[in-house]
Amino acid sequence: MKKEIHPEYFDATVSCICGTTYTVGATQSEIKVEICSKCHPFYTGEQRIVDTEGRVERMRRRYGVK
């Protein structure tokens, strides 16, 4: 392997909006995420719609769905 071309490797702290924090290896020292495995609907089994830029609301207005 060539010397001095690889990025610095950190024990990064990943923090979610829900308050959960993880420690992982990464090239950044701190990572902030919006959804983690503790609050994601796929892992929790909870039926919840994750709205991206108002798309769900726009679809509901367009088709009259409540």
Residue frames relative to the residue before (quaternion, step in Angstrom):
aa qw qx qy qz dx dy dz
M 1.0000 0.0000 0.0000 0.0000 0.00 0.00 0.00
K 0.4662 -0.6727 0.5001 0.2830 3.54 -1.04 0.76
K 0.4325 -0.6957 0.5141 0.2544 3.55 -1.08 0.73
E 0.8584 0.2195 -0.1684 0.4321 3.54 -1.32 0.56
I 0.6062 0.5332 -0.4029 0.4311 3.66 1.07 0.51
H 0.6187 0.5582 -0.3383 0.4373 3.58 1.25 -0.27
P 0.4992 -0.6638 0.4570 0.3181 3.61 -0.96 0.76
E 0.5846 -0.5673 0.4470 0.3697 3.54 -1.26 0.43
Y 0.2729 -0.7784 0.5528 0.1183 3.59 -0.95 0.91
F 0.1156 -0.8156 0.5668 0.0147 3.59 -0.78 1.10
D 0.3881 -0.5897 0.6215 0.3396 3.51 -1.40 0.13
A 0.1418 -0.8505 0.5053 0.0341 3.55 0.02 1.34
T 0.3144 -0.7043 0.6045 0.1996 3.53 -1.22 0.62
V 0.1562 -0.7746 0.6101 0.0579 3.56 -0.70 1.16
S 0.0247 -0.8075 0.5893 -0.0115 3.59 -0.70 1.05
C 0.2664 -0.7646 0.5749 0.1179 3.53 -0.99 0.99
I 0.6490 -0.5114 0.3942 0.4024 3.57 -1.28 0.33
C 0.6574 0.5297 -0.3122 0.4356 3.60 1.08 -0.72
G 0.6100 -0.5861 0.3388 0.4118 3.60 1.26 -0.15
T 0.5239 0.6331 -0.4097 0.3960 3.59 1.25 -0.12
T 0.0854 -0.7899 0.6054 0.0469 3.58 -1.02 0.80
Y 0.1253 -0.7670 0.6280 0.0408 3.54 -1.17 0.75
T 0.2448 -0.7210 0.6172 0.1979 3.54 -1.28 0.33
V 0.0539 0.7920 -0.6001 0.0988 3.55 -0.73 1.14
G 0.4944 -0.6159 0.5074 0.3446 3.56 -1.29 0.13
A 0.1744 0.7871 -0.5709 0.1557 3.59 -0.82 0.98
T 0.5598 -0.5996 0.4535 0.3485 3.54 -1.32 0.11
Q 0.6644 0.3940 -0.3024 0.5585 3.59 1.32 0.08
S 0.4809 -0.6927 0.4516 0.2914 3.60 -1.03 0.64
E 0.7951 0.1091 -0.0555 0.5940 3.60 1.16 -0.51
I 0.0570 -0.7906 0.6097 -0.0069 3.56 -0.93 0.97
K 0.1311 -0.7791 0.6096 0.0648 3.59 -0.94 0.93
V 0.0715 -0.8030 0.5917 0.0024 3.57 -0.85 1.05
E 0.4911 -0.6666 0.4811 0.2881 3.57 -1.25 0.48
I 0.8000 0.1113 -0.0253 0.5891 3.59 1.01 -0.80
C 0.0715 -0.7876 0.6115 0.0263 3.57 -0.94 0.94
S 0.7154 -0.4506 0.3078 0.4364 3.59 -1.26 -0.03
K 0.6071 0.5540 -0.3549 0.4456 3.62 1.21 -0.32
C 0.7992 0.2677 -0.1375 0.5202 3.62 1.06 -0.63
H 0.5026 0.6503 -0.4378 0.3645 3.65 1.21 -0.04
P 0.5350 -0.6680 0.4141 0.3102 3.62 -0.83 0.94
F 0.6045 0.5680 -0.3653 0.4224 3.62 1.03 -0.63
Y 0.7399 0.4089 -0.2236 0.4850 3.58 0.93 -0.89
T 0.6986 0.4666 -0.2801 0.4646 3.62 1.04 -0.67
G 0.3957 -0.7240 0.4757 0.3049 3.60 1.17 -0.49
E 0.5111 0.6390 -0.4033 0.4095 3.55 1.31 0.15
Q 0.3539 -0.7284 0.5426 0.2231 3.58 -0.89 0.90
R 0.2396 0.7503 -0.5723 0.2282 3.54 -0.29 1.28
I 0.3284 -0.7410 0.5528 0.1935 3.55 -0.96 0.83
V 0.2485 -0.7480 0.6002 0.1361 3.56 -0.82 1.04
D 0.2407 -0.8113 0.5220 0.1071 3.57 -0.36 1.27
T 0.1223 -0.7815 0.6104 0.0418 3.54 -0.85 1.02
E 0.8552 -0.1372 0.0425 0.4980 3.55 -0.53 1.24
G 0.6949 -0.5179 0.2825 0.4111 3.60 0.97 0.80
R 0.3578 0.7701 -0.4734 0.2341 3.60 1.20 0.23
V 0.6443 0.5239 -0.3285 0.4501 3.58 1.00 -0.81
E 0.6619 0.5010 -0.3025 0.4684 3.59 0.91 -0.90
R 0.6428 0.5222 -0.3194 0.4605 3.59 0.99 -0.82
M 0.6491 0.5007 -0.3160 0.4775 3.60 1.00 -0.81
R 0.6500 0.5173 -0.3217 0.4544 3.61 0.96 -0.81
R 0.6533 0.4958 -0.3148 0.4778 3.61 0.99 -0.77
R 0.6616 0.5306 -0.3099 0.4298 3.57 0.93 -0.89
Y 0.8026 0.2898 -0.1342 0.5039 3.59 0.88 -0.92
G 0.4859 -0.7049 0.4108 0.3134 3.59 1.27 0.14
V 0.3994 0.7069 -0.4813 0.3303 3.60 1.14 0.58
K 0.2024 -0.7889 0.5674 0.1215 3.58 -0.97 0.84
